[in-house]
Amino acid sequence: MTTKFSKLIAQTCLFAIILLSSSAVFAHFGMVIPSKPTVMEMADANITLEVKFWHPFENKGMNLAVPKSFQVYVGGTATDLLSALKKTEQDGLTTYELPFKLEKPGEYAFVMEPQPYWEPQEDKFIIHYTKAYVDAFGDDEGWNEPVGIKTEIVPLVKPGALYAGNVFTGKVLLDGKPVVGGEVEVEWYPGPDKMGQAPYETMVTQVVITDGEGNFNFAPPVAGWWGFAGLNDADFKLKEGNEDKDVELGAVLWLYFHEFQPAVEAKK
């Protein structure tokens, strides 16, 4: 085998390794997806929440350990729902679901805090504090108030009144303070039985940066569930074996953007 040919083989192998390693690393998202983002009638009060740790756009994921906590916040009051989580499975991976009945009007904020997830490809732990809203019976007061978790995205646009194409603005908080110049990853979730299509792999995950007040803007081009993950490095480390490892904290928010409905003839 010639030296020139050997170098060509080595370069080809190296390129293949780089390609495979880069394509294997996708954005992680904690996911809390309600079966209905808005409920107006008592007959629709029973909802189900899909709970998992996933790559939303590709619809591929990881096993989710039993979360550290799962709560619902209504009117400033938190209620523990962890014991109501039911273990499920998707593609052979552990997921969960939560049946829940909306008992009264209000803005319901469902929040999951997972166990730390060790990601060997990134050599760090991941903890995504994940939040989703459900508007119940026409009362959506308090939608722009933080619930007070370690890190979160606070909506500055009403979360229950979003159309595809609307510009959404959110504020990323860490320990109650705005995150300046922070990275926010954004992905679309096509649903439980589909996967998205992108012209290039680099377009699967959109990325925006927070401004001097911790705010960011994004306009989803299509209807459906969109996830926003404000990412930060924790000021603590966790042990993997005998080594201290970095921890990524994610403030994850899931919002539903509606398809705009055309006008109909007005009632006389």
N, C-alpha and C positions, 0 to 999 in steps of 0.2 A: 504493500500500500504506500503510495507516494505521500511525501510530507504535505504537499498542497491539498491532496484529497483528504488526508487526516484532519487538517485544519478546517476544511469545509464541513466534514462530518461533525466536528466538535462545535463549530458555530451553529450548525443546524440544531444540534441537541440543546445547546444553551438557549437558543431562541424558543424552542418548544417548551423548555422548562419555564422560561419567563412568561410565555403566553399562557400556559396552564395555571401557573401560580397567580397571575393577575386576574384570570377569568374566574378563579375559584373564590376570590374575595369579594363578597357583595355586602351592601349595607345591611346591618342588623336593625330590626325594629321590634320593640315590644308592641304587642297588638291587643287592643280591647275594642271589638267591633260590635256595636249593638245591632240587633235585627231591625230596629226602627230608630232613626235619628230624632224623629218628632212624633209625639202621640197626642191626638186631640180628643179622642173619644174613649170613654171608659171601657168599651168593648175591645179596644186594642191595648189595654193596660199591661197584658202579659208579654214580656219581651225576653229575648235570650241574648246573652253576650258571648261572643267568640273570643277566647283568650289564648294567645300563643306567642312564641318568639320566632320571628320569621324574616325571610327576604320577600317582601310583599309583591313587588313587580314580577319576579320570577315564580312566585308561589312555591318556594322551597324553604325549608326551615330546619330548626334544631329542636331537640327535646326540651321542653319547659319543665323544670322542677316545680314542685308545689310552691307557689309564691310566698314570700315572706309576709305580705299582707295584701288584702283586697278590700277596699272600702268604697262606700258611696257617700258623697257629700251633698246635702240638701239644706239650703237656708243656713249654712254655717255649721251644721251638725254632721258629724261623721258616724256612720254605722258600719260595723265589721261584717263582711260578707264571706270571709275566707272559708268558713265551714260549709257554705252553700255551693262552692265550686265542685263541678263534676268532671272527673277525668275522662277525656275522649282521645281519639287518635286520628291523625291525618297522615297519609303516606307512611305509615309505620312509626310515626313520631308522636310523642306525648304532647297533647294540647288539653285545653279545658273549656268548659262552657258554664255559664251561670244563668239559670232561670230567675227572673225577677219580675215582680208585679209593682207597677207604679201606683202608689196609694193616694197621692195627693198632687195638686199642681205644684210646679217648681222646676228649677234648673238642676238636673241630676248630673253630678260629676262622678264618674266611676274611675277609680284609681287603683292600679296594681303596682306594688313594689316587689320585684322578683328577687330570688336568691342570686348572688353574684354568679355570672356565667364565665367560665374560663375559656378564652379563645386562643388556642395555641398559634394559629396563623398570624395573629396580631400581637402575640406575647403579652396579653393583658386581660384583665377581668372587665366585664361589661355589666353595668346595672342601669336598666332603663325604667325610670319612673313614668308609667304610661297612663294617660288620661283620655277619656272620651265623654262627651256630653249627650244627654237626651233631654229635649224640651218636653214638658208634660202639661197638657191641658191649658195651654196659652199663657203660662206664667214662666217667664224666662229671666226674672230679676237676678242680678248677681253674676251674670255671665262674664263680666270683666273683672271679677275679683279673684285673687289667688286663693287656692284652698290651703296653702301653707306647707306643702311637702318640700323635700330637700331641694329639688330642682323641678321647674315646670314652665310651660309656655302659657302665658295669660293672653286670651284673645282681646284684640282692640277693635275687632269687627264682630258683630253678633254672630255666634257660631251656628245658630239655628235658622239663619236666613241667608244662606250662601248659594249663589248660582255658579255653574262652571263659567270661568272667565272673570269672575269677580276678583278683585285684588284683596287678598287676606293679609292682615297685619297682626303680628303677634309679638309679645315681649318675652324674652327668655330670662328667667330668674334662677339664680343659684344662691341658696341660703337667703332668699328674700331680696337679693340685690341684682340689678340688671347686669347681664353679661355683654360687655362691649367687645366688638370684633370677633364674636364667636361664630362658629360654623353651624349651619342648620341644614341637615340633609332632608330631602323631600322625595317621597315615592308614592306612586299610585298603587292601589290594591284593586285588581280587576275582579275579585270575587273568589269564592272557595274552589271553583272548578275551572278557572281560567288562568292564563298568564299573559302579561303584557308583551307588546312588541315595540322595539326601539330600533331606529336606523343604525345606531352604534351602541356598543356596550357602555360607553362613557355617558350615555344619555339616560340610562336606567335610573340613576340617582341624580336628581337635581341638587344643587348646592347654592345657598345664599349666605351672606355674612351680615351679622347684626350691626347696627349703627352705634353712634355714641350714647344712645339711650337704651340699648339692648333690643331695639325693634328690628323686625325684618318684614319684607313684603314678598308675596308670591301669588301668581294668578294661575290656577290650574286650568288647563285647556279643555279638559273633558269632565263629565259628571262622574260621581262615585266617591269612594272613600280615599282620602289623601292623608298620609302620615307625615308629620313634621318632627324631626329629632334634633334638638339643640344639644350639642355635644361639648363636654368639658372634661378636663382631667381632675380627678379627685385630689384633695390635699392629704390623702392617706394611701397606704398600699395594703395589699392582701398577700397572704402566703400561698404560693404554689410549690408544693414540696418544701424545700428549705429556703427558697428564695422569695424575696419581697418583689411583688409585681405591681405595675401601674394599674389604675382603675379608671375606666371611662364611665362618666355619669351622663346619662341621656335624659333630657326632658322631652318626652314624646307626647304628642297631641294628635288625635285622630278626628278629622272633620269630614262631614258629608257635604258635597257640592251637588246641587240639584240641576237637572236639565231645565233650561228655561222653557216655559210653556207658552205656545202662541196664544194670541188673543181669541176670544170667542164672542159671539154676538151677545150684547148686553140684554138683560131681561127687561121687558117693558112693564 
